[in-house]
Amino acid sequence: MSNIEALKILRTDVATVDLDQLSAASAAERSLSSSHILVVDDSSLMRMGLTRSLKSLGFENVIGASNGKEALEKIRGGDFDLILLDIEMPEMTGLQVLEVLRADQMTEVPVIVISGGSDAEDAIRCIEMGAEDYLPKSFNPVLLRARVTNSLHKKRLRDHDKIMLETIRQQHAIVSHEKEVSENLLLNILPREISTRLKSGEELIADAHAEVTILFADLSGFTALSRTMTASRLVEILNSIFCEFDRIMQRFGVEKIKTIGDCYMVVSGLPLARPDHASVLVTVAFEMIKALDFVNATYGTELKMRIGLNTGNVVAGVIGLRKFTYDLWGDAVNVASRMESTGAVGRVHVSEFTAKLLPPEYALENRGVVDVKGVGQMSTFFVNTCSTVA
């Protein structure tokens, strides 16, 4: 590229920048010229003179008021960007108008006080009360334009800052709401204590718990029921059942672990230990039976379920990258599952380890020795009554 070509490109770029700057300046001028200005003066000649001067300077929307009371009425009913206010007026002085504006918290509109030479002290008092600027009555167009333009610029900046602050406030509210929604969703997946640990940066959640009680509940007759109704109706009924169960878990402070098809798994005694983990979960089992009876009555179904419980030590942790889950592992979990599968419809079936922890008000029926797959022979019990059930 020759020096002449480079010079032409440079001149073109400079011209483009100059045009952009001129365009921006022109837009700003147009914005200021559309400002609404209120001229307040008891002298009709002064009002006319100021109005004519302002319009000759490009300010199109100029309205007059002949006294302070009229000015306040127009300010309350209009949207002004600037007020030119005479100090010496009958009925209500400019100083009194400023006092009302400040008392009514209408000080966002800038005020330029207009004063003769003898009113200098009052003009200073007006500025101390919040007036934006001072303009002597013997003004010239250059001074008028400078004072008015400067006040309008400041008003636009304040308005812009106000809009930005409101935008930031709204964005903060949106972010806070989204954060709350996300945290609530996380709490639907994980216990609160585990969720807190994950949010604090802990990457591997794995805890050993010496003694907890696990419950499995499996619906009986649900598969047969699924052949007789639409998918939406089937899911509606199952959702109603599990929602009732969820409310019970929340009421008694035990942890729902997961659902597997029409099977529902719960644990008591973690992530926070509790001494009544066995008895409270047996109480929950009877509440679940009552809830299923309620759903049956609502939908006209005859579903039943088997419930099995076992007590022992487990390992609990969070696994997976996507759709992660909080789960339990250990022999105690397997035995609890076997208590459910070897139980009886409509009964609460517990292992001997759980039975030993139940207080006397839980009436136990010795089932004898049961062959539990993967475990061997084990003494188990049906819980017949639970006096603590509401």
Secondary structure, 3 states (H helix, E strand, C coil): CCHHHHHHHHHHHHHHHHHHHHHHHHHHHHHHHCCEEEEECCCHHHHHHHHHHHHHCCCCEEEEECCHHHHHHHHHHCCCCEEEEECCCCCCCHHHHHHHHHHCCCCCCCEEEEECHHHHHHHHHHHHCCCCEEEECCCCHHHHHHHHHHHHHHHHHHHHHHHHHHHHHHHHHHHHHHHHHHHHHHHHHCCHHHHHHHHCCCCCCEEEEEEEEEEEEEEECHHHHHCCCCHHHHHHHHHHHHHHHHHHHHHHCCEEEEEECCEEEEEECCCCCCCCHHHHHHHHHHHHHHHHHHHHHHHCCCCEEEEEEEEEEEEEEEECCCCCEEEEECHHHHHHHHHHHCCCCCCEEEEHHHHCCCCCCEEEEEEEEEEECCCEEEEEEEEEEECCCC
